[in-house]
Amino acid sequence: MLTRDDCRALDAADPLAGKRDLFALPEGVIYLDGNSLGVPPKAALARLKQAAETEWAVGLIRSWNEAGWMDLPLTLGAKLARLVGVDDDEVIAVDTVTINLFKLAGALLNRTPGGIAAEAGEFPTDNHVMEGLARFTGAKMHRVPANTRPADLPEGVRVFIKSGVHYKSAEMADFAGYEREAAARGLSVIWDLSHATGLVDLKLKDWGAKYAVGCGYKFLSGGPGAPAFLYCAREEIGQLEHPIPGWLGHKRPFGFEDAYEPDETIVRWRTSSPSILALSALDGAVSVYDGVDMAQVEAKAGKLGDILLERAQALGLDAACPGPGARRGGHVVLRHEDGYAIVQALIARGIIGDFRDPDLMRFGFNPLYNSHVEVFDAAEALADVIGTRAWDRPEFTAKKAVT
Ligand SMILES: *Cc1c(COP(=O)(O)O)cnc(C)c1O
């Protein structure tokens, strides 16, 4: 097990250590929830201020052109494309994860009718929206056991929704293997990259992935309810019909024509006016990735997780995620029947993680701002809270609504 001095040495040698100063971290807090809502990058706050006070308040309607508002979903999309390993013109920042899942799945089923599959225990919205789509289209919905491979999906499935990193277990998917099996079965995988983007060294194109959606407010730190993004491989764009066509997906939106003619580029996946203030914050946020090697980010996330997992093992806690040294996403999940109160007691000490029913304590690491020493200190605090039963107080055990 590493000592605090070992962790200090790891921080000193850490190529990402300088990135921490780019974030507006609050004093006295060890923030281990960036997988749920990221800490604001200073550049996101500055960009938001500029968008509001200069572009909007001074530029007014001129800013649609002069401040690049109309193209922001695309210029930001290009930056996100580099984070997921696809070409610049294949990603658009738009809508929410759930809505983008509906759009892609709806379009794919419209082209090739058949069934939909998603895993039991998948992030709930993914099942909710696919069940809704199934009810509206008459498609058959299959809720399959976790880790069902494409080769083992029921006959007739054409669209499979799969998380790149599972939000609970932190398991990382076998992207390339799934794509190979999906191609052999003639079905399409839509990757949900919500817990993977900005953390995993994603190489979607190399892996053969054609469709994905991802979240702007988790590791990407784009702000509460930040816009999501949609990736569609270039060769597929022109063949898919957007199920929610709108004026800003039109080839000539300012022609104001009665007839709908979809744009042939990634713009086709747009419906409505872009949410400029929210997009501006996310655009500022992703600047922290300039020049960053995502392989280093993923590797550091693994190391940070290992520090906590090794300590948890020594405490006799069960892990509900891949163990030390194993490939996993950016969070660690530990089981304890009093997990809710333990997490509350840690929050009272300024160590912020979260809890998921029934007994899961979740701690997320953003390698751009979390240090090895911080994780060591969080592990110490966890050991102390459990060892002294500091959690066993009414203010920690009384359950409140949690997020
Ligand atoms: C956070 C998350 C979402 C969020 O969906 P929204 O519709 O953007 O709120 C969806 N799927 C997964 C796997 C997530 O982790």
The ligand as an SDF file (V2000), in Angstrom:
LIG
                    3D

 15 15  0  0  0  0  0  0  0  0999 V2000
  -25.5220   11.2290  -16.8270 C   0  0  0  0  0  0  0  0  0  0  0  0
  -25.9930   10.2160  -17.7910 C   0  0  0  0  0  0  0  0  0  0  0  0
  -27.0480   10.5110  -18.6600 C   0  0  0  0  0  0  0  0  0  0  0  0
  -27.6890   11.8690  -18.5860 C   0  0  0  0  0  0  0  0  0  0  0  0
  -28.6880   12.0990  -19.4900 O   0  0  0  0  0  0  0  0  0  0  0  0
  -29.3250   13.5210  -19.7410 P   0  0  0  0  0  0  0  0  0  0  0  0
  -30.4890   13.2240  -20.5870 O   0  0  0  0  0  0  0  0  0  0  0  0
  -28.3180   14.3740  -20.4700 O   0  0  0  0  0  0  0  0  0  0  0  0
  -29.6770   14.1370  -18.4210 O   0  0  0  0  0  0  0  0  0  0  0  0
  -27.4380    9.5190  -19.5460 C   0  0  0  0  0  0  0  0  0  0  0  0
  -26.8220    8.3140  -19.5950 N   0  0  0  0  0  0  0  0  0  0  0  0
  -25.7760    8.0110  -18.7680 C   0  0  0  0  0  0  0  0  0  0  0  0
  -25.1030    6.6960  -18.8710 C   0  0  0  0  0  0  0  0  0  0  0  0
  -25.3530    8.9590  -17.8340 C   0  0  0  0  0  0  0  0  0  0  0  0
  -24.3370    8.6610  -17.0140 O   0  0  0  0  0  0  0  0  0  0  0  0
  1  2  1  0
  2  3  1  0
  2 14  2  0
  3  4  1  0
  3 10  2  0
  4  5  1  0
  5  6  1  0
  6  7  2  0
  6  8  1  0
  6  9  1  0
 10 11  1  0
 11 12  2  0
 12 13  1  0
 12 14  1  0
 14 15  1  0
M  END
$$$$
